[in-house]
């Protein structure tokens, strides 16, 4: 008795997200079908021309735009950027560096600094706990 494995599939939106591309800019056959895990792996390992062009020129989805600008997705929304942007549009924003972008980059830098500070604090606390546990495991000498 052998069991048949079913092919794992995903919606085009999920596949586009995993590929880091804007779904509405993909070819119609990609948007209308389902994508198997094997097809996704093939697209990642050997991307077709349309995928290479999308990754290079866009339009890019908001997470990619945010990463390229060095801000959060929320920061994009606060800055009024709600649509997908092309690589050229992202470059224009970088060159113009409007006030909202400077402010959001500063906010993002503060968030990163705080994350590092909290990680260091956690690491120190864990090291202290480990040292305390190791010390308590040592046999005690009897009192005279």
C-alpha positions in Angstrom: 0.0 0.0 0.0 1.6 3.2 -1.1 0.4 6.7 -0.4 0.2 9.3 -3.1 1.6 12.6 -2.2 -0.4 15.6 -3.3 1.4 18.5 -4.9 1.4 21.5 -2.6 0.1 24.6 -4.3 -0.4 28.2 -3.4 -2.4 31.2 -4.7 -0.6 33.5 -7.1 -0.6 36.3 -4.4 1.3 34.0 -2.0 3.8 33.0 -4.8 4.3 36.7 -5.8 5.0 37.6 -2.2 7.5 34.8 -1.9 9.2 36.0 -5.1 9.2 39.6 -4.0 7.2 40.9 -7.0 4.0 43.0 -7.4 1.2 40.6 -8.4 -0.6 43.0 -10.7 2.6 43.3 -12.8 3.0 39.6 -13.4 1.8 37.9 -16.6 -1.9 37.0 -16.8 -1.2 33.2 -16.8 0.7 33.6 -13.5 -2.1 35.6 -11.9 -4.9 33.3 -13.0 -3.4 29.9 -12.1 -2.0 28.2 -9.0 1.6 27.7 -8.4 3.1 24.5 -7.1 6.0 24.3 -4.7 8.1 22.8 -7.5 7.1 25.7 -9.9 8.0 28.2 -7.2 11.4 26.6 -6.6 12.0 26.6 -10.4 11.1 30.3 -10.6 13.5 31.1 -7.8 16.4 29.1 -9.1 16.1 29.9 -12.8 13.9 33.0 -13.1 12.3 33.7 -16.5 12.9 37.0 -18.3 9.6 38.6 -17.0 10.6 37.8 -13.4 14.1 39.2 -13.8 12.7 42.4 -15.4 10.2 42.8 -12.6 12.8 42.4 -10.0 15.1 44.8 -11.7 12.7 47.6 -12.9 9.5 47.0 -10.9 6.9 48.0 -10.1 7.9 46.7 -6.7 5.5 45.8 -3.8 5.5 47.9 -0.7 7.8 45.6 1.4 10.5 45.9 -1.4 10.0 49.7 -1.7 10.3 50.1 2.1 13.5 48.0 2.2 15.1 49.9 -0.6 14.2 53.2 1.0 15.3 52.1 4.4 12.0 52.7 6.1 9.1 50.6 7.4 5.9 49.8 5.5 4.1 52.0 8.0 6.5 54.8 7.3 5.7 54.5 3.6 2.0 54.9 4.4 2.7 57.9 6.7 4.7 59.4 3.8 1.8 59.0 1.5 3.3 56.2 -0.6 0.5 53.6 -1.0 1.1 52.3 -4.5 3.8 50.1 -6.0 6.8 52.0 -7.3 9.3 51.4 -10.0 13.1 51.4 -9.5 13.3 54.8 -11.1 10.6 56.2 -8.8 12.5 54.8 -5.8 15.7 56.4 -7.0 14.0 59.7 -7.5 12.7 59.6 -3.9 16.2 58.7 -2.7 17.7 61.7 -4.6 15.0 64.2 -3.5 15.0 62.9 0.0 11.8 64.6 1.1 11.3 65.5 4.8 9.1 62.5 5.5 11.7 60.1 4.2 14.5 61.7 6.3 12.2 61.5 9.4 11.2 57.9 8.7 14.8 56.8 8.1 15.7 58.4 11.5 12.8 56.6 13.1 13.9 53.3 11.6 17.5 53.9 12.8 16.2 54.5 16.3 14.1 51.3 16.2 17.2 49.3 15.1 19.3 50.8 17.9 16.7 50.0 20.5 16.4 46.4 19.1 20.2 46.0 19.5 20.1 47.5 23.0 17.3 45.1 24.1 19.1 42.1 22.5 22.3 43.0 24.5 20.3 43.4 27.7 18.7 40.0 27.1 22.0 38.3 26.3 23.5 39.8 29.5 20.6 38.6 31.6 20.8 35.1 30.1 24.6 34.9 30.7 24.0 36.0 34.3 21.3 33.3 34.8 23.6 30.7 33.2 26.4 31.6 35.5 24.1 31.5 38.5 22.8 28.1 37.5 26.3 26.8 37.0 27.4 28.1 40.4 24.4 26.4 42.1 25.3 23.1 40.5 28.7 23.0 42.2 28.8 20.8 45.2 29.0 22.6 48.5 31.8 22.1 50.9 30.6 20.9 54.4 31.1 23.4 57.2 33.7 22.5 59.8 
